[in-house]
Amino acid sequence: MSLTSAHSALVTFASESEHVDTHESLSPYVTGGSALLILLLLLYVTTRFNRDR
């Protein structure tokens, strides 16, 4: 199997696959906002425990 035929096979396989979004109810804004809130909470907890520095 030559390199060009392997490349052609991979391109064909990649173009035939479709992205299926299984979580339509999850909003990117809700997900990003939740992640930001969790990171800010972790930052607050970390700074409260490192007062002696």
trRosetta pair geometry for C-beta under 8 A, 3 or more apart (Angstrom, degrees):
i j d omega theta_ij theta_ji phi_ij phi_ji
1 5 5.7 -120 -166 82 78 120
1 6 5.6 89 146 -59 113 97
2 5 4.9 88 58 13 83 101
2 6 7.0 -147 95 -5 42 89
3 6 5.7 -57 -148 38 31 111
3 7 6.2 34 153 -21 65 106
4 7 5.5 -51 -146 36 33 114
4 8 6.3 35 153 -20 65 104
5 8 5.5 -48 -144 36 35 113
5 9 6.4 38 154 -21 64 103
6 9 5.7 -53 -148 35 31 112
6 10 6.4 29 154 -16 64 106
7 10 5.9 -58 -149 38 30 108
7 11 6.3 30 155 -18 65 107
8 11 5.8 -54 -145 37 30 111
8 12 6.3 30 156 -18 64 107
9 12 5.8 -56 -148 38 29 111
9 13 6.3 29 154 -19 64 108
10 13 5.6 -53 -144 37 32 111
10 14 6.2 29 158 -17 66 108
11 14 5.9 -56 -144 39 29 108
11 15 6.2 23 159 -17 64 110
12 15 6.0 -59 -144 38 27 106
12 16 6.4 23 160 -19 63 111
13 16 6.1 -62 -149 35 27 108
13 17 6.8 26 158 -23 63 106
14 17 6.2 -54 -150 27 32 108
21 24 5.9 97 118 -77 108 71
23 26 4.3 10 145 11 116 118
26 30 6.7 -131 -165 69 61 118
26 31 5.9 50 172 -53 106 116
27 30 4.2 87 64 5 98 103
27 31 6.8 -168 89 -6 51 85
28 31 5.6 -55 -144 41 35 112
28 32 6.0 31 159 -16 69 109
29 32 5.9 -55 -140 42 28 107
29 33 6.0 28 159 -19 63 111
30 33 5.8 -55 -141 40 26 111
30 34 6.2 28 158 -20 62 108
31 34 5.9 -56 -148 35 26 110
31 35 6.4 25 154 -17 62 107
32 35 5.7 -55 -147 37 32 111
32 36 6.3 33 154 -19 66 106
33 36 5.7 -53 -146 36 31 112
33 37 6.3 32 155 -19 65 106
34 37 5.7 -54 -147 37 31 112
34 38 6.3 30 155 -17 65 106
35 38 5.8 -55 -147 37 30 110
35 39 6.3 27 156 -16 65 108
36 39 5.9 -58 -146 39 29 108
36 40 6.2 28 156 -17 65 107
37 40 5.8 -55 -145 38 29 109
37 41 6.3 31 154 -19 63 107
38 41 5.7 -54 -148 36 31 113
38 42 6.4 30 153 -17 64 105
39 42 5.6 -52 -146 38 34 111
39 43 6.3 38 152 -21 65 104
40 43 5.5 -50 -147 35 34 115
40 44 6.4 37 153 -21 64 103
41 44 5.7 -51 -149 34 32 113
41 45 6.5 30 154 -16 64 105
42 45 5.7 -52 -144 38 33 110
42 46 6.2 34 156 -20 65 107
43 46 5.7 -55 -146 37 29 112
43 47 6.3 22 159 -14 65 107
44 47 6.1 -60 -147 39 27 104
44 48 6.4 27 155 -21 64 107
45 48 5.8 -56 -149 33 31 111
45 49 6.6 19 158 -12 65 109
46 49 6.2 -64 -150 39 29 103
46 50 6.3 4 161 -1 66 117
47 50 6.1 -68 -137 49 32 98
47 51 7.9 73 160 -69 58 66
48 51 6.9 -12 -173 -44 35 102
50 53 5.1 -7 169 4 94 122
